[in-house]
Structures are given as C-alpha cells and as structure tokens.
Amino acid sequence: MNIKTNLKITKFFLDTTPNTIVVISENKQNTGNEEYSELRDRIDTFRFITRKDSKNKTTSYFNLDAYEKIFYSELNRLFTLIRELPEYTFYLTKIGKYKDDPYDIFNNIIEPKLISSLGQLANVVFLWNPDNNTEILKYWGFLDVNNKINLFEKTDPAVPFKHKFALKYFEVEAKDKFTGISLIQKNLDKYVIN
C-alpha cells in the first residue's frame, strides 16, 4: 500500500504534477466548504459522494445502510477511472471523515473497504496511514462440507459456540472480511481449532 501522510494536495501541486488525480469528499449538492472544496471544479479532481449536503446537521449524513449502496456506486466509478488511466496516480484524501457524522461512515464503511479494494494498486496513494486508524476485528468461521469458508464477525461471543463442533472451526483477527478470508486461505492449519 502506498502511503504519503505528509503530502498536502494543492492547486499548485496539481498544476505542477502531471498525470495526477486527487480524490476528495463531496456532498450531493456540490456546495459548501468541504475540505479540498477549492479543487472541486478541476478536471484532475474526482469527487466522491460522502454526504447529502454541507450543513453539518444530523440529516446531512447518510445512515450506514443508505451509504453502503452509494459507496459501492462511487467506488465503481473510481475503480473504472483507475482502470482506464493506469498511467495516472490517484491520491486519496481522507474522504468522508467528518467529526460530526453520527454514523461514522469513514471508519464503518469507507476506510476498510477502500483498503481492501484499492490498497494493493500501484497507482493509488493514501494520504493518511490506514494501519493506525483501522480497528482490528475478530472473526470466526468454519469450513462446510464443500470446504467453503464461512466467515462471520465475532460481535456476539455466544454465536461461535454453536459451530464449534464443526469439523474445521477457526478464529482470525483482521481489518475486514476480505483480509480475514485471505489469511485463512493462506494459513488454514494455523487458524483451524478443530
């Protein structure tokens, strides 16, 4: 994963750095003083929708269920552009990080999904250090009769015990489900308890 925490994207930086696109937070109305809003109308800026409007009211933010659909739509737009412009470097600002967001979409949806979707791409640069911000989650699961991995968040300590009698039960800690499955596939013997 490419990380540059000391880089501030400015008009000057974009003017003097060819083949660069900055990804910024945007609201559905394209108004207000979002961080990096001075870059909003530039051709080298990708506006990623992260809230309804810029009024900083509870109603300005999407709840988690509503935002997850919007997030995947925005991620698809961004991923398509990254694929079409492999010679460009995409700088991801800390999109969707609002101190007043009652749903905390940054930590609950945006950051973990951006890491799992874009973290391995050579032409994507994170302008913050995700490793310092992403909570490590506990997962449990089992292999079914077809050796398919069934992975679940370990939010209720009682839930895993009903499957502990499965032939291949395991527990793993990871940042997201995708990473958890990868860890288990690579190191199955290490994680399998039964």
C-alpha positions, 0 to 999 in steps of 0.5 A, a space after each residue: 500500500 502506498 502511503 504519503 501522510 505528509 503530502 498536502 494536495 494543492 492547486 499548485 501541486 496539481 498544476 505542477 504534477 502531471 498525470 495526477 488525480 486527487 480524490 476528495 469528499 463531496 456532498 450531493 449538492 456540490 456546495 459548501 466548504 468541504 475540505 479540498 472544496 477549492 479543487 472541486 471544479 478541476 478536471 484532475 479532481 474526482 469527487 466522491 459522494 460522502 454526504 447529502 449536503 454541507 450543513 453539518 446537521 444530523 440529516 446531512 449524513 447518510 445512515 450506514 445502510 443508505 451509504 453502503 449502496 452509494 459507496 459501492 456506486 462511487 467506488 465503481 466509478 473510481 475503480 473504472 477511472 483507475 482502470 482506464 488511466 493506469 498511467 495516472 496516480 490517484 491520491 486519496 484524501 481522507 474522504 468522508 471523515 467528518 467529526 460530526 457524522 453520527 454514523 461514522 461512515 469513514 471508519 464503518 464503511 469507507 476506510 476498510 473497504 477502500 483498503 481492501 479494494 484499492 490498497 494493493 494498486 500501484 497507482 493509488 496513494 493514501 494520504 493518511 496511514 490506514 494501519 493506525 486508524 483501522 480497528 482490528 476485528 475478530 472473526 470466526 468461521 468454519 469450513 462446510 462440507 464443500 470446504 467453503 469458508 464461512 466467515 462471520 464477525 465475532 460481535 456476539 461471543 455466544 454465536 461461535 459456540 454453536 459451530 464449534 463442533 464443526 469439523 474445521 472451526 477457526 478464529 482470525 483477527 483482521 481489518 475486514 472480511 476480505 483480509 480475514 478470508 485471505 489469511 485463512 486461505 493462506 494459513 488454514 492449519 494455523 487458524 483451524 481449532 478443530 
